[in-house]
Amino acid sequence: MSPDFKSFLKGLLNKAPSERLSWPDLLNHAFIRENEQERSERKRRQEKYNLWMSGSLGISEEEVKSNMEFMANKVSNEVGKATKTEVNY
């Protein structure tokens, strides 16, 4: 196991709830955060997917990209709301 993965698990599995990683800490943890190589690979895959979708749906690649950006922003906003909400057990 990588040191980043061990650190991530330790932050999740801490017995003391107050000492566990918070949502923002989890999302910004080195194990979760994209590095430059991962970001480049994701963008390459996204471009291939957009091209494939535009052919499958009969719409322009720009429309696919616009729709994907809209959905990504929507998800990002929901995650942002979730990080501000306190969860009670």
C-alpha positions in Angstrom: 0.0 0.0 0.0 1.2 3.5 -0.8 1.8 6.0 2.0 -0.9 8.2 0.6 -3.4 5.3 0.7 -2.4 4.4 4.3 -2.8 8.0 5.3 -6.3 8.2 3.6 -7.5 5.0 5.4 -6.1 6.2 8.7 -8.1 9.5 8.3 -11.3 7.5 7.5 -11.0 4.8 10.1 -10.0 6.8 13.1 -12.1 5.7 16.1 -12.5 9.3 17.4 -15.0 11.0 15.1 -13.5 14.4 15.9 -10.1 13.2 14.6 -11.4 11.8 11.3 -10.7 13.7 8.1 -13.5 16.1 7.2 -15.2 16.1 3.7 -12.9 18.9 2.4 -9.9 17.2 3.8 -10.9 13.9 2.2 -11.6 15.5 -1.2 -8.2 17.4 -1.1 -6.2 14.4 0.2 -3.2 13.4 -2.0 -4.7 9.9 -2.5 -7.9 11.4 -4.1 -6.6 14.6 -5.7 -5.6 14.3 -9.4 -1.9 14.7 -10.3 -0.9 16.3 -13.6 -0.5 13.0 -15.4 -4.0 11.8 -14.2 -5.5 15.1 -15.3 -4.0 14.9 -18.7 -5.2 11.3 -19.2 -8.7 12.2 -18.0 -8.9 15.1 -20.5 -7.7 12.9 -23.3 -10.3 10.3 -22.5 -13.0 13.0 -22.2 -12.1 14.3 -25.7 -12.4 10.8 -27.1 -15.7 10.3 -25.3 -17.1 13.7 -26.6 -16.2 12.8 -30.1 -17.8 9.4 -29.8 -21.0 10.9 -28.2 -21.3 13.6 -30.8 -21.3 10.9 -33.5 -23.7 8.6 -31.6 -26.2 11.4 -30.8 -25.9 13.3 -34.0 -24.9 16.6 -32.2 -21.8 18.6 -32.3 -18.8 17.9 -30.2 -19.2 21.4 -28.7 -22.7 20.6 -27.5 -21.5 17.4 -25.9 -18.7 19.3 -24.2 -21.1 22.0 -23.0 -23.5 19.4 -21.6 -20.6 17.6 -19.8 -19.4 20.9 -18.3 -22.9 21.8 -17.1 -23.2 18.4 -15.4 -19.7 18.6 -13.8 -20.6 22.1 -12.4 -23.9 20.7 -11.1 -22.2 17.8 -9.3 -19.5 20.2 -8.0 -22.1 22.5 -6.5 -23.9 19.5 -4.8 -20.6 18.3 -3.3 -20.0 21.8 -2.1 -23.3 21.9 -0.4 -22.7 18.5 1.2 -19.4 19.7 2.7 -21.2 22.5 4.4 -23.9 20.2 5.9 -23.3 18.7 9.2 -24.2 15.0 9.4 -25.7 13.7 12.6 -25.8 10.0 13.5 
